[in-house]
Amino acid sequence: MQRRTILFLLILLSPFTFCFAQKQVVLDNYFNNEFNPKTGKPFHYLWNDTEMSGFSEFGKLFINKGAEISTLKEKPTEANLRNADVFIIVDPDTKSETVNPHFMDISTANVIAKWVQKGGTLLLLSNDYSHAELDSFNILSTKFGMKFGKEMLHPEKSEAGKPRNFNSCASTIFPNPPLFKGIHKIFLKEIAPIACSKNARPVLEENGQVIIAETNFGKGYVLAIGDPWLYNEYIDHLMLPADFQNLDAAKNLVELLLNKKHK
């Protein structure tokens, strides 16, 4: 009788254990809602965008680690974030990028902050001031002590008629956090610097300017980067010379985000 009961419990609990262990990674498609002018379809930093502009390769890294990826097309609410473990917001639209851009507002920022406080992991991937709407986006980021600045770091210094100067956008000096384990060189182009306050701390800085920052917030965690960074064009060696390690850094990032406990 005892053996039969144990076997029954193992059969009953196994699928549920797997289900509950699977992390839910949600990508915003509300604040970043661009449409390809040629096809009229949504594109730019989306899981299903397989062109150079997409996040399809980034998404595969989460899937390979057993996570489930999805896209949130509506404004974030307590209800539609309830089951998310990781929430990613990238490159908020400017008025020149989409007809009716959605800007961050105080009530939505409060909802997201409350979700993080309860144990959510938030990844903020900005862009430089000419390609992202930073004033409204900072309503959210400053809740965590991070403010994206209107300067541009790492401009690409390529000359017409010559090969691209990828090294002008290279970072080669790294601290010890898990994000840079085994990393010697990455590509980050046209970055918004981050001013840290409250409990926010630099993860990567160059010449006194913070490029990547992080903070613990309540039971949750926030990582902010001043660049979309890991879209298909620059995640591997489709474009980059072989000595760049963006793919390895992306794998480290996925590990970091998925290993943050959702309490």
CORNORLIN-V452977 format. One record per residue. N is the residue number from 1. RES is the residue in one small letter. PHI is phi in whole degrees, -180 to 180 (999 if undefined). D_LAST is the distance of its C-alpha to the last C-alpha in whole Angstrom. Layout:
N/RES/PHI/D_LAST + N/RES/PHI/D_LAST
This chain:
1/m/999/36 + 2/q/-65/34 + 3/r/-64/34 + 4/r/-65/34 + 5/t/-66/31 + 6/i/-64/28 + 7/l/-62/30 + 8/f/-61/29 + 9/l/-66/25 + 10/l/-64/25 + 11/i/-65/26 + 12/l/-68/24 + 13/l/-86/21 + 14/s/-55/21 + 15/p/-64/21 + 16/f/-71/18 + 17/t/-61/16 + 18/f/-64/17 + 19/c/-62/16 + 20/f/-71/13 + 21/a/-78/13 + 22/q/-75/14 + 23/k/-74/13 + 24/q/-105/14 + 25/v/-110/16 + 26/v/-110/17 + 27/l/-108/20 + 28/d/-67/22 + 29/n/-134/26 + 30/y/-108/26 + 31/f/-80/27 + 32/n/-109/28 + 33/n/-142/31 + 34/e/-91/34 + 35/f/-122/36 + 36/n/-66/39 + 37/p/-64/42 + 38/k/-85/44 + 39/t/-105/42 + 40/g/76/40 + 41/k/-98/37 + 42/p/-59/34 + 43/f/-156/33 + 44/h/82/32 + 45/y/62/28 + 46/l/-119/28 + 47/w/-58/26 + 48/n/-90/30 + 49/d/-89/32 + 50/t/-94/34 + 51/e/-78/36 + 52/m/-56/36 + 53/s/-81/34 + 54/g/-94/31 + 55/f/-110/28 + 56/s/-63/28 + 57/e/-71/28 + 58/f/-62/25 + 59/g/-61/24 + 60/k/-61/25 + 61/l/-66/23 + 62/f/-68/20 + 63/i/-62/22 + 64/n/-62/23 + 65/k/-96/20 + 66/g/90/19 + 67/a/-84/17 + 68/e/-109/18 + 69/i/-105/20 + 70/s/-151/21 + 71/t/-123/23 + 72/l/-106/22 + 73/k/-91/26 + 74/e/-98/25 + 75/k/-60/24 + 76/p/-60/20 + 77/t/-134/19 + 78/e/-59/16 + 79/a/-69/17 + 80/n/-83/18 + 81/l/-102/14 + 82/r/-56/12 + 83/n/-96/12 + 84/a/-78/12 + 85/d/-97/10 + 86/v/-128/12 + 87/f/-124/15 + 88/i/-119/18 + 89/i/-118/21 + 90/v/-132/24 + 91/d/47/28 + 92/p/-59/28 + 93/d/-66/32 + 94/t/-99/35 + 95/k/-67/38 + 96/s/-84/40 + 97/e/-97/37 + 98/t/-149/37 + 99/v/-64/39 + 100/n/-125/36 + 101/p/-67/33 + 102/h/-100/30 + 103/f/-101/29 + 104/m/-60/26 + 105/d/-131/26 + 106/i/-62/25 + 107/s/-65/23 + 108/t/-69/22 + 109/a/-60/20 + 110/n/-66/19 + 111/v/-62/17 + 112/i/-66/16 + 113/a/-62/15 + 114/k/-65/13 + 115/w/-63/11 + 116/v/-63/10 + 117/q/-57/10 + 118/k/-80/7 + 119/g/132/5 + 120/g/-75/8 + 121/t/-111/10 + 122/l/-115/14 + 123/l/-113/17 + 124/l/-107/20 + 125/l/-115/24 + 126/s/-84/27 + 127/n/-154/30 + 128/d/-69/33 + 129/y/-59/35 + 130/s/-83/37 + 131/h/-123/35 + 132/a/-145/32 + 133/e/-86/32 + 134/l/-94/30 + 135/d/-59/31 + 136/s/-73/29 + 137/f/-61/26 + 138/n/-70/26 + 139/i/-59/25 + 140/l/-80/22 + 141/s/-63/22 + 142/t/-71/23 + 143/k/-63/20 + 144/f/-107/19 + 145/g/80/22 + 146/m/-131/23 + 147/k/-128/26 + 148/f/-78/28 + 149/g/-96/32 + 150/k/-95/35 + 151/e/-126/36 + 152/m/-124/37 + 153/l/-98/36 + 154/h/58/37 + 155/p/-66/40 + 156/e/-78/41 + 157/k/-105/45 + 158/s/-99/47 + 159/e/-113/50 + 160/a/-58/52 + 161/g/84/54 + 162/k/-120/52 + 163/p/-58/49 + 164/r/-61/45 + 165/n/-93/44 + 166/f/-62/41 + 167/n/-67/41 + 168/s/-69/41 + 169/c/-116/38 + 170/a/-93/36 + 171/s/-113/34 + 172/t/-131/35 + 173/i/-118/34 + 174/f/-127/30 + 175/p/-79/28 + 176/n/-97/26 + 177/p/-57/22 + 178/p/-55/21 + 179/l/-59/22 + 180/f/-113/25 + 181/k/-62/26 + 182/g/74/29 + 183/i/-100/30 + 184/h/-122/33 + 185/k/-161/34 + 186/i/-133/32 + 187/f/-109/34 + 188/l/-136/32 + 189/k/-116/35 + 190/e/51/35 + 191/i/-105/32 + 192/a/-86/31 + 193/p/-70/31 + 194/i/-123/28 + 195/a/-93/28 + 196/c/-100/25 + 197/s/-146/25 + 198/k/53/22 + 199/n/-98/20 + 200/a/-68/20 + 201/r/-139/22 + 202/p/-68/24 + 203/v/-106/23 + 204/l/-143/27 + 205/e/-140/30 + 206/e/-137/34 + 207/n/53/37 + 208/g/80/34 + 209/q/-108/33 + 210/v/-88/29 + 211/i/-101/28 + 212/i/-131/24 + 213/a/-137/22 + 214/e/-146/18 + 215/t/-161/16 + 216/n/-92/13 + 217/f/-137/12 + 218/g/62/10 + 219/k/-90/7 + 220/g/-107/8 + 221/y/-148/11 + 222/v/-130/15 + 223/l/-123/17 + 224/a/-124/21 + 225/i/-132/24 + 226/g/-83/27 + 227/d/-159/29 + 228/p/-63/28 + 229/w/62/28 + 230/l/-107/27 + 231/y/-77/30 + 232/n/-53/32 + 233/e/-59/35 + 234/y/-124/33 + 235/i/-84/31 + 236/d/-133/33 + 237/h/-109/37 + 238/l/-62/38 + 239/m/-120/39 + 240/l/-77/38 + 241/p/-60/40 + 242/a/-64/39 + 243/d/-84/38 + 244/f/-83/35 + 245/q/-120/32 + 246/n/-60/30 + 247/l/-65/29 + 248/d/-63/28 + 249/a/-65/26 + 250/a/-64/24 + 251/k/-63/23 + 252/n/-62/22 + 253/l/-63/20 + 254/v/-61/18 + 255/e/-59/17 + 256/l/-61/16 + 257/l/-68/14 + 258/l/-76/13 + 259/n/-89/12 + 260/k/-71/9 + 261/k/-73/6 + 262/h/-91/4 + 263/k/-89/0
